[in-house]
Amino acid sequence: MGLLLRYSLIQAQAEPSGSYAMHPVVHRWVLHLDSNEKNRDFARLALVLVGRLVPDRETKEYWILQQRILPHAEQCSRWLQEDFLRSNETATSDKTMIDSVHRLGILYRDQGKFSEAEAMYNKALEGKEEALGRDHASTLGTVNNLGIVYRGQGKLSEAEAMYNRALEGREKALGRNHASTLNTVNNLGIIYRDQGKLSEAEAMYNRALEGYEKALGYEHALTLETVNNLGVLYRDQGKLGEAKTMFDRALEGYEKALGRNHTSTLDTVHNLGVLYKDQGKFEEAETMFNRALEGFKSALGQDHQKTQTLTRDLQLLHSSQDL
């Protein structure tokens, strides 16, 4: 990297720390140095490496690495859109590449870029169905994640259809109590809550929570996610005491397992703020909202959906106090 910097072929970026950028002109010049076939080979290798670097949300400070590799992921996405990777084989016929495309979907989803995530997941799903079959566990993982993206876009019917397909396939292939099956059960609970089907949502959450506690333990991140979701449901049902118990358990577990500034921890902080607002405890609500807002700004940036939601919630809280 030092040699590239000395020759001005790359530049160090101020944010995020430890990342570098290459001028587009230099990038195109490098591409023209070799034959198209070799360029495609290098592009495939780049896609595989970038995809494998994408961390899951359970990773501490996953957002820092995600933001570092996002520009490289966007270049890989352009290659996919332009069909540059196509040669004698289609880009979706290589299992390693398919998995990397799926990982790019995870990256875009976590960054709130749902349209880009949908494009990556659909491309990965096409390749997995062709290479592995419709009912393979890996295929169903992409189906489940497409449901997450559709939910983020507000397409609740499409999300429910994806989750039902994933759940049916996972129960057959992996069993009712496998962690992946329970993940889809939890996701169905979220959709039912969004649709106002609160009793169905509660049944899904309780099934997921019981399974996670047995399979993974009380303090696993996936267990705590369902605990947090139950808190949201209880709040919607007006069971504020039960909601507070769930949020307190989730927050304590997240802070211990993932740290105070992990986005899952901040989600629960935000939920506690909403609960305090509902209880008329405006000072406590403001404290929670400010903590979550500062955390999301630092982790995800000013323009991320979560940051903007917190900004609006704080504004509404201040407006209600002025009345």
Phi, psi and omega per residue, in radians:
M1 nan -0.632 3.123
G2 -1.074 -0.710 3.112
L3 -1.107 -0.764 3.121
L4 -1.106 -0.664 3.111
L5 -1.146 -0.726 -3.122
R6 -1.108 -0.589 3.128
Y7 -1.577 0.146 3.103
S8 1.026 0.496 3.086
L9 -1.457 -0.365 3.027
I10 -2.389 2.895 3.079
Q11 -2.279 2.460 3.069
A12 -1.304 2.422 3.135
Q13 -1.692 2.457 3.089
A14 -1.210 -0.720 -3.140
E15 -2.376 2.377 -0.179
P16 -1.285 2.653 -3.084
S17 -1.022 2.433 3.088
G18 1.500 0.172 -3.139
S19 -1.922 2.816 -3.074
Y20 -2.336 2.750 3.112
A21 -2.273 2.573 3.058
M22 -2.019 2.318 3.134
H23 -1.087 2.437 -3.127
P24 -0.974 -0.585 3.132
V25 -1.140 -0.761 3.102
V26 -1.108 -0.709 -3.137
H27 -1.052 -0.812 3.137
R28 -1.158 -0.647 3.119
W29 -1.077 -0.763 3.118
V30 -1.078 -0.695 -3.129
L31 -1.099 -0.548 -3.100
H32 -1.485 -0.030 -3.111
L33 -1.287 -0.354 -3.028
D34 -2.326 3.087 -3.127
S35 -1.223 2.766 3.131
N36 -1.057 -0.628 -3.105
E37 -1.151 -0.740 3.100
K38 -1.183 -0.657 3.084
N39 -1.036 -0.705 3.118
R40 -1.135 -0.674 3.108
D41 -1.083 -0.767 3.126
F42 -1.159 -0.660 3.133
A43 -1.127 -0.714 3.089
R44 -1.074 -0.782 3.133
L45 -1.072 -0.743 3.122
A46 -1.076 -0.756 3.133
L47 -1.056 -0.792 -3.127
V48 -1.095 -0.784 -3.101
L49 -1.164 -0.764 -3.141
V50 -1.125 -0.755 3.133
G51 -1.046 -0.731 -3.119
R52 -1.206 -0.368 3.139
L53 -1.384 -0.303 -3.049
V54 -1.152 2.067 -3.131
P55 -1.506 2.692 3.035
D56 -1.391 2.897 -3.091
R57 -1.206 -0.310 3.106
E58 -1.285 -0.238 3.123
T59 -1.283 2.337 3.103
K60 -1.081 2.333 3.128
E61 0.916 0.711 -3.136
Y62 -1.034 -0.522 -3.039
W63 -1.141 -0.503 -3.125
I64 -1.144 -0.845 3.117
L65 -1.156 -0.684 3.130
Q66 -1.041 -0.765 -3.121
Q67 -1.178 -0.556 3.103
R68 -1.153 -0.701 -3.041
I69 -1.612 -0.088 -3.100
L70 -0.996 -0.795 3.120
P71 -1.044 -0.633 3.125
H72 -1.226 -0.656 3.084
A73 -1.106 -0.659 -3.133
E74 -1.163 -0.614 3.053
Q75 -1.152 -0.755 3.089
C76 -1.052 -0.682 3.115
S77 -1.107 -0.695 3.110
R78 -1.109 -0.722 3.094
W79 -1.037 -0.743 3.137
L80 -1.129 -0.752 -3.133
Q81 -1.147 -0.634 -3.124
E82 -1.461 -0.032 -3.094
D83 1.070 0.434 -3.130
F84 -1.112 -0.508 -3.077
L85 -1.351 -0.177 -3.088
R86 -1.307 2.323 3.031
S87 -2.389 -2.229 3.078
N88 -1.175 -0.508 3.091
E89 -1.898 2.643 3.052
T90 -1.298 2.720 -3.103
A91 -1.136 -0.330 -3.092
T92 -1.654 0.113 -3.097
S93 -1.609 -0.212 -3.106
D94 -1.648 2.041 -3.057
K95 -1.072 -0.638 3.138
T96 -1.145 -0.719 3.113
M97 -1.180 -0.685 3.131
I98 -1.012 -0.788 -3.135
D99 -1.096 -0.663 3.133
S100 -1.192 -0.651 3.075
V101 -1.081 -0.745 3.068
H102 -1.013 -0.751 -3.135
R103 -1.128 -0.589 3.054
L104 -1.119 -0.607 3.061
G105 -1.062 -0.730 3.092
I106 -1.055 -0.781 -3.132
L107 -1.024 -0.895 -3.108
Y108 -1.128 -0.660 3.121
R109 -1.079 -0.814 -3.115
D110 -1.149 -0.484 3.123
Q111 -1.517 0.068 3.116
G112 1.333 0.263 3.139
K113 -1.699 1.361 -2.945
F114 -1.246 -0.603 3.117
S115 -1.113 -0.783 3.117
E116 -1.146 -0.691 3.112
A117 -1.095 -0.745 3.131
E118 -1.044 -0.744 -3.138
A119 -1.091 -0.748 -3.134
M120 -1.166 -0.795 -3.131
Y121 -1.110 -0.706 3.132
N122 -1.126 -0.679 3.103
K123 -1.166 -0.724 3.108
A124 -1.144 -0.700 -3.123
L125 -1.128 -0.741 3.095
E126 -1.011 -0.801 -3.127
G127 -1.176 -0.699 -3.119
K128 -1.200 -0.718 3.122
E129 -1.081 -0.651 3.130
E130 -1.271 -0.753 -3.026
A131 -1.510 -0.580 -2.990
L132 -2.046 -0.397 -3.091
G133 1.825 2.796 -3.063
R134 -1.176 -0.497 -2.999
D135 -1.840 0.166 3.106
H136 -1.199 2.563 -3.098
A137 -1.009 -0.675 3.139
S138 -1.175 -0.698 3.079
T139 -1.043 -0.796 -3.110
L140 -1.150 -0.500 3.056
G141 -1.100 -0.701 3.101
T142 -1.225 -0.661 3.078
V143 -1.030 -0.815 3.119
N144 -1.024 -0.774 -3.108
N145 -1.216 -0.540 3.022
L146 -1.083 -0.653 3.072
G147 -1.041 -0.713 3.112
I148 -1.060 -0.757 -3.133
V149 -1.157 -0.779 3.124
Y150 -1.050 -0.696 3.108
R151 -1.098 -0.733 3.100
G152 -1.076 -0.486 3.114
Q153 -1.548 -0.027 -3.118
G154 1.426 0.193 3.136
K155 -1.599 1.359 -2.965
L156 -1.225 -0.646 3.136
S157 -1.138 -0.753 3.121
E158 -1.142 -0.680 3.117
A159 -1.110 -0.783 -3.139
E160 -1.068 -0.700 3.122
A161 -1.092 -0.722 3.119
M162 -1.133 -0.766 -3.120
Y163 -1.144 -0.709 3.134
N164 -1.129 -0.690 3.082
R165 -1.116 -0.802 -3.130
A166 -1.115 -0.715 -3.103
L167 -1.145 -0.807 3.131
E168 -1.042 -0.785 -3.134
G169 -1.174 -0.719 -3.109
R170 -1.219 -0.659 3.096
E171 -1.087 -0.662 3.113
K172 -1.231 -0.817 -3.006
A173 -1.428 -0.618 -2.979
L174 -2.047 -0.359 -3.102
G175 1.811 2.823 -3.058
R176 -1.192 -0.461 -2.999
N177 -1.900 0.190 3.078
H178 -1.220 2.584 -3.099
A179 -1.020 -0.649 3.133
S180 -1.174 -0.690 3.078
T181 -1.080 -0.783 -3.120
L182 -1.139 -0.550 3.076
N183 -1.071 -0.731 3.104
T184 -1.216 -0.639 3.060
V185 -1.027 -0.805 3.097
N186 -1.041 -0.756 -3.133
N187 -1.137 -0.645 3.059
L188 -1.109 -0.652 3.066
G189 -1.022 -0.707 3.125
I190 -1.095 -0.784 -3.131
I191 -1.117 -0.771 3.131
Y192 -1.065 -0.687 3.087
R193 -1.102 -0.780 3.121
D194 -1.035 -0.582 -3.117
Q195 -1.488 -0.018 -3.137
G196 1.436 0.181 3.124
K197 -1.597 1.323 -2.929
L198 -1.244 -0.623 3.128
S199 -1.203 -0.692 3.085
E200 -1.143 -0.676 3.108
A201 -1.089 -0.769 -3.128
E202 -1.081 -0.698 3.115
A203 -1.084 -0.742 3.125
M204 -1.133 -0.796 -3.127
Y205 -1.090 -0.769 -3.122
N206 -1.141 -0.669 3.069
R207 -1.092 -0.815 -3.123
A208 -1.107 -0.758 -3.086
L209 -1.128 -0.785 3.123
E210 -1.054 -0.738 3.137
G211 -1.172 -0.759 -3.141
Y212 -1.114 -0.755 -3.119
E213 -1.066 -0.654 3.118
K214 -1.275 -0.768 -3.017
A215 -1.441 -0.649 -2.985
L216 -2.059 -0.349 -3.124
G217 1.822 2.920 -3.032
Y218 -1.278 -0.387 -3.010
E219 -1.964 0.196 3.087
H220 -1.238 2.598 -3.087
A221 -1.030 -0.662 -3.138
L222 -1.214 -0.644 3.044
T223 -1.065 -0.802 -3.106
L224 -1.159 -0.550 3.087
E225 -1.079 -0.747 3.122
T226 -1.210 -0.644 3.053
V227 -1.019 -0.808 3.106
N228 -1.050 -0.764 -3.131
N229 -1.120 -0.654 3.064
L230 -1.100 -0.646 3.083
G231 -1.055 -0.756 3.112
V232 -1.088 -0.748 -3.140
L233 -1.103 -0.810 3.124
Y234 -1.061 -0.671 3.090
R235 -1.074 -0.756 3.117
D236 -1.096 -0.554 -3.133
Q237 -1.457 -0.027 -3.123
G238 1.428 0.156 3.119
K239 -1.580 1.290 -2.951
L240 -1.205 -0.583 3.102
G241 -1.132 -0.802 3.105
E242 -1.115 -0.665 3.116
A243 -1.077 -0.781 -3.142
K244 -1.058 -0.714 3.120
T245 -1.054 -0.778 -3.141
M246 -1.132 -0.791 -3.115
F247 -1.136 -0.711 3.124
D248 -1.099 -0.732 3.114
R249 -1.110 -0.795 -3.118
A250 -1.111 -0.761 -3.097
L251 -1.126 -0.799 3.122
E252 -1.056 -0.745 3.141
G253 -1.165 -0.768 -3.140
Y254 -1.104 -0.787 -3.126
E255 -1.061 -0.636 3.136
K256 -1.281 -0.749 -3.023
A257 -1.485 -0.646 -2.983
L258 -2.088 -0.328 -3.134
G259 1.842 2.828 -3.066
R260 -1.164 -0.478 -2.992
N261 -1.882 0.158 3.066
H262 -1.209 2.566 -3.053
T263 -1.125 -0.518 3.076
S264 -1.172 -0.691 3.048
T265 -1.057 -0.783 -3.104
L266 -1.164 -0.570 3.056
D267 -1.028 -0.752 -3.138
T268 -1.231 -0.644 3.040
V269 -1.016 -0.786 3.102
H270 -1.046 -0.792 -3.132
N271 -1.100 -0.660 3.061
L272 -1.101 -0.663 3.098
G273 -1.070 -0.765 3.109
V274 -1.090 -0.719 3.125
L275 -1.083 -0.809 3.120
Y276 -1.059 -0.671 3.103
K277 -1.091 -0.779 3.122
D278 -1.066 -0.526 3.140
Q279 -1.495 -0.032 -3.111
G280 1.390 0.202 3.119
K281 -1.611 1.331 -2.952
F282 -1.209 -0.596 -3.140
E283 -1.152 -0.779 3.102
E284 -1.139 -0.664 3.117
A285 -1.088 -0.772 -3.128
E286 -1.099 -0.690 3.101
T287 -1.053 -0.792 3.132
M288 -1.139 -0.785 -3.127
F289 -1.077 -0.754 -3.134
N290 -1.139 -0.711 3.114
R291 -1.088 -0.815 -3.124
A292 -1.137 -0.704 -3.111
L293 -1.110 -0.817 3.135
E294 -1.098 -0.673 3.126
G295 -1.148 -0.771 -3.137
F296 -1.193 -0.663 3.082
K297 -1.022 -0.799 -3.107
S298 -1.183 -0.704 -3.035
A299 -1.458 -0.713 -2.952
L300 -2.048 -0.269 3.129
G301 1.721 2.843 -3.074
Q302 -1.123 -0.551 -2.990
D303 -1.607 -0.051 -3.122
H304 -1.217 2.612 -3.100
Q305 -0.964 -0.738 -3.115
K306 -1.122 -0.715 3.116
T307 -1.109 -0.761 -3.118
Q308 -1.163 -0.647 3.101
T309 -1.097 -0.761 3.118
L310 -1.106 -0.694 3.128
T311 -1.053 -0.776 3.123
R312 -1.131 -0.722 -3.130
D313 -1.097 -0.687 3.100
L314 -1.142 -0.726 3.111
Q315 -1.074 -0.760 3.124
L316 -1.149 -0.646 3.115
L317 -1.102 -0.783 3.137
H318 -1.139 -0.666 3.128
S319 -1.116 -0.725 -3.126
S320 -1.188 -0.500 3.116
Q321 -1.328 -0.416 -3.126
D322 -1.409 -0.267 -3.091
L323 -1.219 nan nan
